Amino acid sequence: MTNPSRALLGSITERLRRVEPIERVEGETASVAAIFRNDPRGEEVLLIKRADRAGDPWSGDVAFPGGRVEAEDSSFRETAVREAREEVGVDLTADARFLGYMGAFRTRRKGIWVVPSLFLVTGKPMVRKNNEVSSHMWVPLHELLREENRSTYSPGGEGGDRSFPSFNLGGYTVWGLTERILSSMMGPTAGGTGQPTSRRTS
């Protein structure tokens, strides 16, 4: 019998692109690393919880490793590789395969265009968090399709009384940019557009 998570990853990969979807602009564009691994439960994707830090607009949020493009980055892929190495200690230049890019997503808080770069690692990489990350979780892809893991989230503060689609995953509340990337990645079954080229604002 085909493992449903492996079928999902194959479907995701088919919709990716090798060419960068937008132009890189230092400080105004960013890339996140969606890192997959094989597990007896099927393919899993790595999520992190950002540390609580004053002045960080994404403080405490669940996210992918990632950050803004810097002058020395020759591609969004290189940005994602650098940030993954810095934030979770995973070297995506070794024992990992680059799968491709999704489209660009715009953040609600800062208006930054973010391009997800997807990778499949071999084995079970050791995650070594830096001070920007408080915890991490490997999430089975099939959990992203379970209706009971879907909800809404009201952040308060600048979000006021607005509610946003969310995932509830093992104690993590996933909303905003990360929820939009995951939903688009998984397709309409998970409440997204089904297209990995979304530029919706959060």
N, C-alpha and C positions, 0 to 999 in steps of 0.2 A: 504494500500500500504506500502511496506517495505521501511523504510528510507534508502537511498543509503549509507549514512555515517555509519549507524549501520552495514550494510552489509559489508562495507569495514573494519571496526574494527574487525568484526568476522573473516574475511579472514586473516587479519594481525595476529591475535592471533593464528590461526591454524598453522601458519608457525614458531611460536616461539619455543624455547627450554627452559627447566627448568634447564639443566646442563650448567655450564659455558663453553663457547666455547674455551677459552684459559686459560693458567695459569696466575694467578695474580703475578705481579712483582712490588714491591713498586717503585714508581717514573717513571716506564717505561710503565705502563698500566693505563688505566683510564676507567671511566664509565660515561655515561650521562643518565639523567632521561627523558624519553619520557612520559609526563604526559597527559593523556586523561581525558576529562570530558564529561558528557551528557549536551546537550543544545537543545532547541527547533529546532535549525538549524541542529541538528545531533551531532555526536561526534566531538570534537575539540581537538587539540593538542597544548600544550603551547610552544611558542618560546620566547626567550629573546634576547635583543640586548645588547652586552657587552659594558661596559663603555669604553671611550677612556682613555687608560692608557699607559704611557711610559714604554717600556720594555715588554709589553704583546703582544706576537705574534698574538693573536686573538683579539686585541683591536678593538672595534667597529663592530665586526662581529655579525651576527645573529646566534644563537646557541640554544642548549638545556642546562638546568642547568647541571653542571657536573664538574669533575675534576679528578686528578690523585689518584690512589690507595694509601692509607696510611697504615702503618704497622698494625694498629689496626683494619683495615677493614677485616672482615671474608669472604666477597664475593663482587662481582661487584655490586650486589643489595645493599649491605650496603653502598658502596661508593656513589652510586646514591642517596640513602636516605639522607646521610649526606650532600651532596652537595646541594640537593634541599632545605633542611632545612636552610642551610647557605645562599644560594643565593636568594631564592624567598620566604622563610618563610613557605613553604608547608611541613607539617609533613606526610610523606608517610607511617609511621607506624600506623597511625590512619585514619580511614575512606578512605582507599585506598586498592586496590587489586593488587598484583603483577601478571602481565600477563605472563612474561617470558623474555628471552634474545633474541636479534638478534645475528648475528655472529660478528666477530671483524673487524673493519675498521682501516686502518692506516692513520694517519695524514700526509699531505705533508710537513708541515713546521718543525715538530720535530720528525717525525717517531715513534710516540706513537701509540700503539694499543688501540683502544677505543671500548668498548662493550656497546651498548645501552640496558638499562633496562627499560621495559615498565610497566606502572602502569595506572589503571583506578581509579579515585577518585570519591567519591559520593558527591553530592551537588555541590556548586560553591565555591571552596576554595579561601580565600583571599590571594592575592600575595603581599608579603612585601619584596621589593627588598633591597639588601644590596648595598654597594658602588661599587661592581663589575658589577652591572647591571644598564643600563640607562633606559630601558623600556621593556615592554613585550606585547605579543599579543596571543590571543587564535584563532587559525586558524581552520576553518571547514575543515574536511578531503576532502570533495568534491571539495574544491578550489584547492587542489593539483592535481586534474585530469583535470582541465580546461586548454586547450591548450594556451589560451591567457595569462595565468600566467607563462608560460615557456619562457625562454630567454637564453642569454649567458651573461657572465660578464668577463670583463678584469680588473684584480686588479691593474696592473701596478707594480711598485716596483720590488720585487723579482720575480714576475710572468711575468715581461716583457710584451710582446705583446700577450701572451697566453690568450685564452678565455676558460671559463669553463661553463658547464651547470648551469642554475640558475632558481630560482623561483622569481617572483615579487609578493609579498603578502602584500597588504595594506601599501605600502611604505617601506617594508622590502625587500632588495635584499639578497636572500638566496643562497649561493654558497659553494663550498668546501665540507668539511666533512658533514655539516648539510644537504646540498642538496643531497649528496650521500646516507645518511641514510634515508631521506624522500623518495627518488626515489626508493630505494630498499624496503622500507616499503610498498609503494603503489603498487609496481609491474611494469610490462613493460608498462602499460597504461600511467604511469607518467615518462617514460623514463629511468627507472632503470633496474636492472638485473632481477627483479622479485624474487630474492632469498635473504632471510634475513641472508645469511652467507657470504656476499661479503667481500673480503679483498682488494678491489681495492685501489690504492693510489690516492690521490687527486692532 
